[in-house]
Amino acid sequence: MEKIPEGPGLIVYYHGASPIDYCYFICNLYIQTGRLCYSVVDHLFFKLPGIELLFNLLPTVHSGRDESVEILKKGNLLGVSPGGSREAFFSDENYNLLWGNRKGFAQVAIDAKVVSGSLCHRACDGNGALDF
């Protein structure tokens, strides 16, 4: 937690089959600091019955770059998994990143003038958070 910026920050993480480690992170963040972390969620989930009720309780984003930039400009944290569903379904036990050409998350950080963030990769097996 000590490496999470006090101001705005982009939390980039490996999705995995179940992003339970990310869920643990956002809960732990709130317990320790009282801060919420907005999460980028695939718009497909909002079409599933009942899921929208859950996401209305949590700070989620599914409308794109502009909304993400505004969230960061307001001083919030924003979690994004560039690999998304592809990484969840097709990655293997080696936790290979499946980001393809997805660079929008980096552009969001540039547009919001967020100069530091955290990269959480291989969190499932305890290999760490790195600053960039």
C-alpha angles and dihedrals in degrees: 000000000000090000095055109104118245090225128040118334140171113227108201115190144173110256104209125179090298119015091215090135090059090048089052090049095053092046092048090046090055094045094049101037109013089236125133123218117213112223129211107230129187110257089230090076091062089063092060115095113254097005092094089061090058094046091050087064093051128056101254133164126205105149101085146251100330094057091045092052091050092051091054093044088057089060099258133136118247125198120206135171108200091193092056118161093348090060091044095053104032109031119100140216090287091067093233113187112242100191098132109184095334106139101144092104090060091049090051090055091048093047091048091045092237104159100180135041142147130260113208110193130163090008089152092073098035100260105143157250115273127198121229 
